[in-house]
Amino acid sequence: MIVNADGESSSPQNILIEKGVISKIGKAISADAKKTIDAGGKLILPGFIDLHAHLREPGHEDKETIETGCQAAAKGGFTTIFCM
């Protein structure tokens, strides 16, 4: 299922990504793909936003740095974080 600003779609659809950006979502997209991913049964969502992140830099770099905190957020599906 794809969920975006237009709502949700439970019918099978394709997502075309060009140069790292979603360029098209539709039922039948014809394009030469270098890689395909079967996301059947998965939930496709826009990137999450964390409005209250505590990165431990400066002063507690032994726990986390800005870099490692951002990497962890990205792995969890967050595309934007607001650092306190």
C-alpha positions in Angstrom: 0.0 0.0 0.0 1.3 3.5 -0.9 0.5 6.3 1.4 1.2 9.9 0.4 -0.3 13.4 0.4 -2.9 12.2 -2.1 -4.1 9.5 0.3 -3.6 5.8 0.2 -3.8 3.3 -2.6 -4.3 -0.4 -1.9 -4.2 -1.4 -5.6 -0.8 -2.5 -6.9 1.3 0.4 -8.3 4.8 1.1 -9.5 7.1 3.8 -8.3 9.7 5.1 -10.7 12.8 6.7 -9.0 15.2 8.7 -11.2 18.4 10.2 -9.8 17.2 9.4 -6.3 13.9 11.2 -6.6 10.4 9.7 -7.1 9.4 10.9 -10.6 6.2 8.9 -11.1 3.7 6.7 -9.3 1.2 4.7 -11.4 -0.1 1.3 -12.4 1.9 0.8 -15.6 5.2 2.6 -15.9 7.4 1.7 -18.8 11.1 2.4 -18.1 14.4 0.6 -18.2 15.1 -0.2 -14.6 18.5 -1.1 -13.3 17.0 -2.4 -10.1 13.5 -3.5 -9.1 12.1 -4.1 -5.6 9.0 -6.2 -5.0 7.3 -4.3 -2.1 4.1 -6.4 -2.2 2.6 -6.6 1.2 4.6 -3.7 2.5 3.6 -0.2 3.5 5.2 2.6 1.5 5.2 5.9 3.4 6.8 9.4 3.0 9.8 10.1 5.1 9.1 10.7 8.8 9.8 14.0 10.7 11.2 13.9 14.2 10.2 17.2 15.9 12.2 16.5 19.1 15.6 14.9 18.7 18.4 15.1 21.2 21.8 14.6 19.6 24.4 14.4 22.2 27.0 16.7 20.7 28.7 18.8 22.1 29.7 17.2 25.3 28.5 13.6 25.1 30.1 12.4 21.9 30.8 9.0 23.6 27.0 8.4 23.4 26.3 9.9 20.0 27.5 12.4 17.5 25.5 14.5 15.0 26.7 12.2 12.3 25.7 8.9 14.1 22.4 10.4 15.2 21.5 11.4 11.7 22.5 8.0 10.3 20.3 6.3 12.9 17.4 8.6 12.1 17.7 7.8 8.3 17.8 4.1 9.0 14.6 4.5 10.9 12.8 6.2 8.0 13.3 9.8 9.2 14.2 12.3 6.5 14.1 15.4 8.8 15.0 15.9 12.4 14.8 18.9 14.6 17.7 18.9 17.1 17.0 20.4 20.6 
